[in-house]
C-alpha cells in the first residue's frame, strides 16, 4: 500500500515541476523500513526511528520533514496516517558563505589552468570552461550539458535546466572567440560526441571532474583555505558573476528593480529572492544598502 502511495506522490510532485530526486530515494527507503516492520500506515514512532538513523541532527530533521510532507498528503484522504512530530527540530538548510573571487584570482586561475593535466585538451577544456562560468554565471551542470547546437548567433541556449526552465545567455565577443578557439581544438579530438566540453577520454565532462580540477588549481594558486573560511568551488564563479553584476548596478531605485529582475532571469532563478541573497555576499553592497536605508529614514522623518 505505502509503496504504491509513495510512487503516486512522487509522480504528483514531479508533475508539479519538482525534480524530486533524493527525496524519492528517501521515501522509498522509508516505506521499505515500514514494510520490514509489517506496517502499511505511517506511524510517528516508526518515522522518527527511521529518520534517527542519519548521522547528524540536521540530516535527521531533513529526513523526517520529507516523511512529514508525505504523511500530510496521505492523511488528507486517510486519517489513520500519523503526521510525525518534529523531534529533531525544524528543517533548516543554511546557505554557506560564498567565496567571491577577485579579478586577479580569476586571472591566476585561468593562467594556471592552461598547464593542468597530462594532455593539452585538459588545460584547454578546463580553461575555457572556467572562463565561461566566470563571464556568464552559468551553473556547472548547464555548462557541461552544452552541445554544439546550443551555441547560436544570439548566445547560448540553456535547455531544460534547474526548475525545467530554458533561457538564452548572451555571449561577449571575447567569450565567443575563446569558445570558438577551443572548439577548433576539441572537434578533432572527440568527433563522435557533440558535447562542447569533453574529458581526456573523449566523453562528456562530469561535474565531479570539474570540482576535482578546480580544487587542485585553487591550491596551486594559493586561495585561502581552512576552518571558518568560505570554500572556493566551481560554483564560486557563478557567485562572483552575480555579485559583480550587482556591484555594477546603478543606484536609482527604479534602475535597481529592473536590474534585479533582469539578473534573476539571466541566472535562471525561479524566484528573485534567490538573487537578493547575493546582496549579503559583499561588504560594500551591505554598506550601500545601509547608507540607502539611513537616507530613507532621514528623509521620511
ZIGIZI-V903373 format. One record per run of one state. SS is the DSSP state (A for helix, B for strand, O for the rest). FROM is the first residue (numbers start at 1). LEN is the number of residues. Records with the same first field share a line. If there is no record, write none. Layout:
SS: FROM-LEN  FROM-LEN
This chain:
O: 1-1  16-6  37-7  52-5  76-27  114-6  137-3  145-2  153-2  159-3  165-2  170-3  188-7  196-2  199-5  205-2  221-14  248-5  268-4  282-1  301-1
A: 2-14  22-15  44-8  57-19  103-11  120-17  140-5  148-3  162-3  173-15  207-14  235-13  253-15  272-10  283-18
B: 147-1  151-2  155-4  167-3  195-1  198-1  204-1
